[in-house]
Each structure stands twice: as structure tokens, then as C-alpha cells.
């Protein structure tokens, strides 16, 4: 999940293009990186835009984040989302952790 906020130049571009054209442009970018755009939401609050993308791997997510942020129209923060099956697999792994003082 990409949490983004528009910079001043990004807001000017959004006002000029509109929301649906920006969605189409970002969908094309994500698909070009081998992913799929699963959710696209404008929001009020700390972030202006939330993107939920299914990407091939962390490298693809990093490349997408770096390139979007470098363009200067959006600030970007990424959160990896996990499925319930991912959590089941993680819970089944023994990592040998020892708490402090034990």
C-alpha cells in the first residue's frame, strides 16, 4: 500500500488533469512494472492518496516508490500488506527468539 501526499506542483497537476486521468496514469505505471492496481482512493487527512498494488516483489515496490517520489509531485510511504495466509505461515515459523532476562 502506497500512502502519498501531493506537493504543490503535484496539486497543480491534479487540478489540471483531474482524478481519473491521474488514476489511469498511475495504473499504467504500476502495470508497466509488472504489477496490478487493486485500489486507488483519494482521502482527507494525513495522506491525499492511497494506492493498493499487487507487485512482483519488494524490489518492484522500491523502484515504484523511488521513481514516483523523485518526480517531485508526491511524497511516498510504503506499507507491506499481508494476507491471513502470510500471517499463518509466519506464525508457524520458529525463529528462536529469547526475551530479555530469560
PAZAPA-4460 file (N, C-alpha, C; in steps of 0.05 Angstrom, whole numbers, plus 32768, in hexadecimal, padded with zeros to 4 digits):
% residues 102
    n_x    n_y    n_z   ca_x   ca_y   ca_z    c_x    c_y    c_z   seq   type   mol
   8011   7FE9   8000   8000   8000   8000   8012   8019   8000     1      X     A
   800D   802A   7FEE   801B   8043   7FEB   800A   8059   7FF7     2      X     A
   8015   8067   800B   8008   807F   8016   8016   8097   800B     3      X     A
   8008   80A8   7FFE   8015   80BF   7FF1   8007   80D9   7FF8     4      X     A
   8017   80EE   7FF6   800C   8109   7FF9   8017   811A   7FE2     5      X     A
   8006   812B   7FD8   800D   813C   7FC2   801E   8154   7FCB     6      X     A
   8033   815A   7FBC   8042   8173   7FBF   8032   8189   7FB1     7      X     A
   803B   81A1   7FB3   802E   81B7   7FA6   802D   81B3   7F88     8      X     A
   8043   81AA   7F7C   8043   81A5   7F5F   8031   818E   7F58     9      X     A
   8030   817A   7F69   801E   8163   7F64   8001   816B   7F65    10      X     A
   7FFA   817D   7F78   7FDE   8187   7F79   7FD7   8196   7F60    11      X     A
   7FE9   81A6   7F56   7FE4   81B5   7F3D   7FDE   81A1   7F26    12      X     A
   7FEE   818C   7F25   7FEA   8178   7F10   7FD0   8169   7F14    13      X     A
   7FC8   8163   7F2C   7FAF   8156   7F32   7F98   8168   7F2A    14      X     A
   7F99   8181   7F30   7F84   8194   7F28   7F82   8196   7F0A    15      X     A
   7F98   8195   7EFC   7F98   8197   7EDF   7F8D   817E   7ED2    16      X     A
   7F95   8166   7EDC   7F8E   814D   7ED0   7F74   8140   7EDA    17      X     A
   7F6F   8144   7EF4   7F58   8137   7F00   7F60   811C   7F0B    18      X     A
   7F4E   8111   7F1C   7F54   80F9   7F2B   7F55   80E0   7F1A    19      X     A
   7F43   80DD   7F07   7F42   80C4   7EF7   7F5A   80C2   7EE4    20      X     A
   7F63   80D8   7EDA   7F7B   80D7   7EC8   7F94   80D0   7ED8    21      X     A
   7F95   80DA   7EF1   7FAC   80D2   7F02   7FAB   80B5   7F0A    22      X     A
   7F93   80AA   7F0E   7F90   808E   7F14   7F9A   807D   7EFC    23      X     A
   7F92   8085   7EE4   7F9A   8077   7ECC   7FB9   8078   7EC9    24      X     A
   7FC5   808F   7ECF   7FE2   8091   7ECC   7FF0   807F   7EE0    25      X     A
   7FE7   807F   7EF9   7FF4   806E   7F0D   7FEE   8050   7F08    26      X     A
   7FD7   804A   7EFE   7FD2   802E   7EF7   7FE6   8025   7EE1    27      X     A
   7FEA   8035   7ECD   7FFD   802F   7EB8   8019   802B   7EC3    28      X     A
   8021   803C   7ED6   803C   803A   7EE2   803F   8020   7EF1    29      X     A
   802B   801A   7F01   802C   8001   7F11   802C   7FE8   7EFF    30      X     A
   801B   7FE8   7EEB   801A   7FD1   7ED9   8034   7FCF   7EC9    31      X     A
   8040   7FE6   7EC3   805A   7FE5   7EB5   8070   7FD9   7EC5    32      X     A
   806D   7FD9   7EE0   8080   7FCD   7EF2   8079   7FB0   7EF9    33      X     A
   8066   7FA5   7EEA   805E   7F89   7EEE   8049   7F85   7F04    34      X     A
   803C   7F9B   7F0D   8029   7F98   7F22   800C   7F9D   7F19    35      X     A
   7FFB   7F9E   7F2C   7FDF   7FA4   7F27   7FD5   7FB7   7F3D    36      X     A
   7FC6   7FCB   7F34   7FBA   7FDE   7F46   7FA0   7FD3   7F51    37      X     A
   7F9E   7FCE   7F6B   7F87   7FC2   7F77   7F75   7FD6   7F84    38      X     A
   7F7F   7FED   7F8C   7F6F   8001   7F99   7F7C   801D   7F95    39      X     A
   7F6B   8031   7F91   7F74   804C   7F8D   7F60   805E   7F9B    40      X     A
   7F69   806B   7FB0   7F56   807B   7FC0   7F62   8096   7FC7    41      X     A
   7F54   80AC   7FC1   7F5B   80C6   7FCB   7F4F   80C8   7FE7    42      X     A
   7F5C   80D7   7FF9   7F53   80D8   8014   7F58   80F4   8021    43      X     A
   7F49   80F9   8036   7F4E   8110   8047   7F60   8106   805E    44      X     A
   7F70   8117   8069   7F80   810F   8080   7F9E   8111   807B    45      X     A
   7FAD   80FF   8087   7FCA   80FF   8086   7FD5   80FA   806A    46      X     A
   7FC6   80EA   805A   7FCE   80E3   803F   7FB9   80EC   802C    47      X     A
   7FC2   80F3   8014   7FAF   80FB   7FFF   7FA6   80E4   7FED    48      X     A
   7FB6   80D0   7FEB   7FB1   80BA   7FD8   7FBC   80A0   7FE3    49      X     A
   7FAB   808B   7FE1   7FB3   8070   7FE9   7FB2   805F   7FD0    50      X     A
   7FC8   8050   7FCB   7FC9   803D   7FB5   7FCD   8022   7FC0    51      X     A
   7FBD   800F   7FB8   7FC2   7FF3   7FC0   7FCA   7FE4   7FA6    52      X     A
   7FE3   7FDA   7FA6   7FEE   7FCE   7F8E   7FF8   7FB2   7F95    53      X     A
   7FF4   7FA0   7F83   8000   7F85   7F85   8018   7F86   7F72    54      X     A
   8030   7F85   7F7F   8049   7F87   7F70   8058   7F6D   7F72    55      X     A
   806A   7F67   7F5F   8078   7F4E   7F5E   8089   7F49   7F77    56      X     A
   8096   7F5E   7F82   80A8   7F5B   7F99   80AE   7F76   7FA5    57      X     A
   80BF   7F75   7FBA   80C6   7F8E   7FC8   80D7   7FA0   7FB6    58      X     A
   80E7   7F95   7FA4   80F7   7FA5   7F92   80E5   7FB6   7F80    59      X     A
   80D0   7FAA   7F76   80BD   7FB9   7F65   80AF   7FCF   7F75    60      X     A
   80A8   7FC9   7F8E   809C   7FDE   7F9F   80AF   7FF5   7FA4    61      X     A
   80C8   7FEE   7FA9   80DC   8002   7FAE   80E1   8013   7F95    62      X     A
   80E3   8007   7F7E   80E7   8015   7F65   80D0   8029   7F60    63      X     A
   80B7   801F   7F64   80A0   8030   7F60   80A0   8047   7F73    64      X     A
   80A6   8042   7F8C   80A6   8057   7FA1   80BC   806C   7F9B    65      X     A
   80D4   8063   7F94   80EA   8075   7F8E   80E4   8087   7F76    66      X     A
   80D9   807B   7F61   80D4   808B   7F49   80BD   809E   7F4C    67      X     A
   80A8   8097   7F5B   8092   80A9   7F60   809C   80C0   7F71    68      X     A
   80AA   80BA   7F87   80B4   80CF   7F98   80C8   80E2   7F8A    69      X     A
   80D9   80D6   7F7A   80ED   80E6   7F6C   80E1   80FA   7F58    70      X     A
   80CA   80F4   7F4E   80BC   8107   7F3B   80B4   8120   7F49    71      X     A
   80B0   811F   7F64   80AB   8138   7F73   808E   8140   7F76    72      X     A
   807B   8131   7F6B   805F   8138   7F6D   8051   812B   7F85    73      X     A
   805D   8116   7F8F   8051   8108   7FA6   8068   8100   7FBA    74      X     A
   8061   8101   7FD3   8072   80F3   7FE7   8066   80D7   7FEA    75      X     A
   8077   80C4   7FF0   806E   80A8   7FF0   8078   8099   8009    76      X     A
   8066   808A   8014   806C   8077   802A   8060   805C   8023    77      X     A
   806E   8047   8028   8064   802C   8020   8060   801B   8038    78      X     A
   8049   800D   8039   8043   7FF9   804D   803E   7FDE   803F    79      X     A
   804D   7FCA   8047   8048   7FAF   803C   802F   7FA3   804A    80      X     A
   801C   7F9B   803A   8004   7F8F   8044   8006   7F70   8043    81      X     A
   7FFD   7F63   8058   7FFF   7F46   8059   7FE4   7F39   8059    82      X     A
   7FE2   7F22   804B   7FC9   7F13   804B   7FC7   7F03   8065    83      X     A
   7FAF   7EF9   806B   7FAD   7EE7   8082   7FBF   7ECE   807F    84      X     A
   7FC2   7EC5   8067   7FD4   7EAD   8062   7FF1   7EB4   8068    85      X     A
   7FF9   7ECC   8061   8015   7ED5   8067   8019   7ED5   8085    86      X     A
   8006   7EDE   8095   8008   7EDE   80B2   8009   7EC2   80BD    87      X     A
   7FF8   7EB0   80B2   7FF9   7E94   80BA   8014   7E88   80B6    88      X     A
   8020   7E8D   809F   803B   7E82   8099   8050   7E8E   80AC    89      X     A
   804E   7EA8   80B1   8061   7EB4   80C4   805E   7EA9   80E0    90      X     A
   8045   7EA5   80E9   8040   7E9B   8104   804B   7E7F   8107    91      X     A
   804C   7E70   80F2   8056   7E54   80F3   8074   7E52   80F4    92      X     A
   8082   7E68   80EE   809F   7E67   80ED   80AB   7E6C   8109    93      X     A
   80BE   7E5C   8111   80CC   7E60   812A   80E5   7E70   8124    94      X     A
   80E8   7E87   8131   80FF   7E98   812C   8113   7E97   8143    95      X     A
   810D   7E88   8158   8120   7E85   816E   8124   7E9E   817E    96      X     A
   8110   7EAF   8181   8113   7EC8   8190   8114   7EC3   81AE    97      X     A
   8126   7ED1   81BC   8128   7ED0   81D9   8122   7EEB   81E4    98      X     A
   810D   7EEF   81F4   8107   7F09   81FF   811E   7F12   8213    99      X     A
   8121   7F2C   8217   8135   7F35   8229   8131   7F2A   8245   100      X     A
   8147   7F23   8253   8146   7F1A   826E   813E   7EFD   8272   101      X     A
   813B   7EEE   825C   8134   7ED1   825F   814A   7EBF   8256   102      X     A
***
